[in-house]
Amino acid sequence: MASYNLLIKPSAAKELEAVPLKKRRLLVSRLGRLSSDPRPLGSEKIAGTDRYRLRQGDYRAVYEVQDQKLQVIIVKIGHRRDVYR
């Protein structure tokens, strides 16, 4: 399987900085693994969009997979109560 490029939008990078350090490390580790497996066990497609979500505790990462370009784009990161708004 080919390796995907992992891109993070500047707005998502700012949102990641707001996550507490201990939880951020776990989240970054999970996000890093998306380059080898963009649809890991536990990720779900968000209804009505071409986006997926990745859960890590109370935090969620919303991302898009572009198979033609072999890219994973992190769109939004946040607490579960806020990320889908």
Steps between C-alpha positions, in 0.01 A plus 500: 500500500627846412577760763274805516620856553360645821400867474353711777307821438635803690170535685520136613859554616379784724222280634755227575707744707193560722481129594663419838856369458447141618196453278671683213783245497255213466307682230814585301609137520165383361505766227851398396383146435245627246781527242530121487131418557260787421194304609606320819278288717280736699488784248158573357373679195297809588154480344434744217867586439818342365667543838596256773538537873762355730428470873760540772337525840281810511668649192421450135692563180302551179692423183466442126664224300600573140589162355593635157766731647588267791426776753334515840395854597423574865214752486393550862606392849305560817305378799216267409234750603634769262669335205193427286354852519 
